[in-house]
């Protein structure tokens, strides 16, 4: 029973299309660039970053002067005019009241609340940028997996095609021997059964190849049925780094998830400072310029447009808020503690993750060596058995067994090479490269 492990390759969906359209040739870097450019998850985080930048602008604007233009009209009932008999009217009857004002406010002291909220908003922008880098890193690994899956599938299909060619040649030999009476008809049937079994494996591999091609096109943003070729090959296994401690240190410095946690700790500290500012007074300058008809600040009232202005300083100090400030501080402190604990947990798992991925790469490279030795031995064994069969000192079953061993060894080598490339990609992801 053959084990066909697969990630699989590019098959053109239509012969005419393939003949008319030149395949798009892609390297791994090309595929990653295309995939990052069209991914909606990256765009989503980008939109969240823009929203966070807008919040940052709001926080900065809170520390700047505020100017309002006010206007209003009111109709009042008629009143009895009041004045000095024979002299000036002091309080005329003016039922139509119109007012306009330019109002000015500028907070000059907020206890550090505004600046703390601004720092928190800036930290959130930076944290979301690291979140976006995390999405990019995850997507890069996903594209790399799909890329090598397609290449591995191509190699698996090639291995099965070569095996079918060998079985076909052997079947011709057996039929020739049957014609001269050297073998019984059952030997021909046995080889035909082996050939049918391998054809079934090839059909399975081609189906997985088609599915892998569909997944790859989807993840890199290619239209359906677009023919493509991938430049890399499985032949050269990736190198194995030998300094695990240096890789762990690099991961601590490079992983965007860790940077985001550190930034969110700073953000939580800024929220603590902003909440603590609620215990302090606030001071603001205020002022304005009015033009009204009548102007209530001018006595006696007149049915005409009159200007006036005012300027001053206001201060407020909340001496009792029912525990609101204390609760806000507690909330921000708990958020910061949660971020600290998440960072500690991340560091514990980070070292284990890097060492595991390094071990996977080492095991994959060792498997390649073993698989190469297996292919060499199986190839030589099949050659010897084929020669012995031609000389009449080996049976047809011996040839079929040797062919089966060679096919399995070649598939094992293909899988080991693919595992090594995927292990290297996972190690790069764990390090933050």
SULBELLIN-V516374 format. One record per backbone hydrogen bond with DSSP energy under -0.5 kcal/mol. NH is the residue of the N-H (numbers start at 1). CO is the residue of the C=O. If there is no record, write none. Layout:
# SULBELLIN-V516374
NH_CO ; NH_CO
This chain:
# SULBELLIN-V516374
4_2 ; 5_3 ; 18_14 ; 19_15 ; 20_16 ; 21_17 ; 22_20 ; 24_227 ; 25_23 ; 26_24 ; 26_229 ; 31_27 ; 32_28 ; 33_29 ; 34_30 ; 35_31 ; 36_32 ; 37_33 ; 38_34 ; 39_35 ; 43_39 ; 44_40 ; 45_41 ; 46_42 ; 47_43 ; 48_44 ; 49_45 ; 50_46 ; 51_47 ; 52_48 ; 53_49 ; 54_50 ; 55_51 ; 56_52 ; 57_53 ; 58_54 ; 59_55 ; 60_56 ; 61_57 ; 62_58 ; 63_60 ; 64_61 ; 66_105 ; 68_103 ; 70_68 ; 70_101 ; 72_99 ; 74_97 ; 76_95 ; 81_79 ; 82_91 ; 84_88 ; 87_84 ; 90_82 ; 90_88 ; 91_82 ; 94_92 ; 97_74 ; 97_95 ; 98_96 ; 98_293 ; 99_72 ; 100_291 ; 101_70 ; 102_289 ; 103_68 ; 103_101 ; 104_287 ; 105_66 ; 106_285 ; 108_283 ; 109_283 ; 113_110 ; 116_112 ; 117_113 ; 118_114 ; 119_115 ; 120_116 ; 121_117 ; 122_118 ; 123_119 ; 124_120 ; 125_121 ; 126_122 ; 127_123 ; 128_124 ; 129_125 ; 130_126 ; 131_127 ; 132_128 ; 133_129 ; 134_130 ; 135_131 ; 136_132 ; 137_133 ; 138_134 ; 139_135 ; 140_136 ; 141_137 ; 142_138 ; 143_139 ; 144_140 ; 145_141 ; 146_142 ; 147_143 ; 148_144 ; 149_145 ; 150_146 ; 151_147 ; 152_148 ; 153_149 ; 154_150 ; 155_151 ; 156_152 ; 157_153 ; 158_154 ; 159_155 ; 160_156 ; 161_157 ; 162_158 ; 163_159 ; 164_160 ; 165_161 ; 166_162 ; 167_163 ; 168_164 ; 169_165 ; 170_166 ; 171_167 ; 172_168 ; 173_169 ; 174_170 ; 175_171 ; 176_172 ; 177_173 ; 178_174 ; 179_175 ; 180_176 ; 181_178 ; 182_177 ; 183_177 ; 187_184 ; 188_184 ; 189_185 ; 190_186 ; 191_187 ; 192_188 ; 193_189 ; 194_190 ; 195_191 ; 196_192 ; 197_193 ; 198_194 ; 199_195 ; 200_196 ; 201_197 ; 202_198 ; 203_199 ; 204_200 ; 205_201 ; 206_202 ; 207_203 ; 208_204 ; 209_205 ; 210_206 ; 211_207 ; 212_208 ; 213_209 ; 214_210 ; 215_211 ; 216_212 ; 217_213 ; 218_214 ; 219_215 ; 220_216 ; 221_217 ; 221_218 ; 222_217 ; 226_223 ; 229_24 ; 231_26 ; 237_235 ; 241_239 ; 244_242 ; 247_243 ; 248_244 ; 249_245 ; 250_246 ; 251_247 ; 252_248 ; 253_249 ; 254_250 ; 255_251 ; 259_255 ; 260_256 ; 261_257 ; 262_258 ; 263_259 ; 264_260 ; 265_261 ; 266_262 ; 267_263 ; 268_264 ; 269_265 ; 270_266 ; 271_267 ; 272_268 ; 273_269 ; 274_270 ; 275_271 ; 276_272 ; 277_273 ; 278_275 ; 279_276 ; 280_277 ; 282_316 ; 283_109 ; 284_314 ; 285_106 ; 286_312 ; 287_104 ; 288_310 ; 289_102 ; 290_308 ; 291_100 ; 292_306 ; 293_98 ; 293_294 ; 294_302 ; 296_294 ; 298_295 ; 299_297 ; 301_90 ; 304_302 ; 306_292 ; 308_290 ; 310_288 ; 312_286 ; 314_284 ; 316_282 ; 319_317 ; 324_321 ; 327_323 ; 328_324 ; 329_325 ; 330_326 ; 331_327 ; 332_328 ; 333_329 ; 334_330 ; 335_331 ; 336_332 ; 337_333 ; 338_334 ; 339_335 ; 340_336 ; 341_337 ; 342_338 ; 343_339 ; 344_340 ; 345_341 ; 346_342 ; 347_343 ; 348_344 ; 349_345 ; 350_346 ; 351_347 ; 352_348 ; 353_349 ; 354_350 ; 355_351 ; 356_352 ; 357_353 ; 358_354 ; 359_355 ; 360_356 ; 361_357 ; 362_358 ; 363_359 ; 364_360 ; 365_361 ; 366_362 ; 367_363 ; 368_364 ; 369_365 ; 370_366 ; 371_367 ; 372_368 ; 373_369 ; 374_370 ; 375_371 ; 376_372 ; 377_373 ; 378_374 ; 379_375 ; 380_376 ; 381_377 ; 382_378 ; 383_379 ; 384_380 ; 385_381 ; 386_382 ; 387_383 ; 388_384 ; 389_385 ; 390_386 ; 391_387 ; 392_388 ; 392_389 ; 393_388 ; 394_388 ; 399_395 ; 400_396 ; 401_397 ; 402_398 ; 403_399 ; 404_400 ; 405_401 ; 406_402 ; 407_403 ; 408_404 ; 409_405 ; 410_406 ; 411_407 ; 412_408 ; 413_409 ; 414_410 ; 415_411 ; 416_412 ; 417_413 ; 418_414 ; 419_415 ; 420_416 ; 421_417 ; 422_418 ; 423_419 ; 424_420 ; 425_421 ; 426_422 ; 427_423 ; 428_424 ; 429_425 ; 430_426 ; 431_427 ; 432_428 ; 433_428
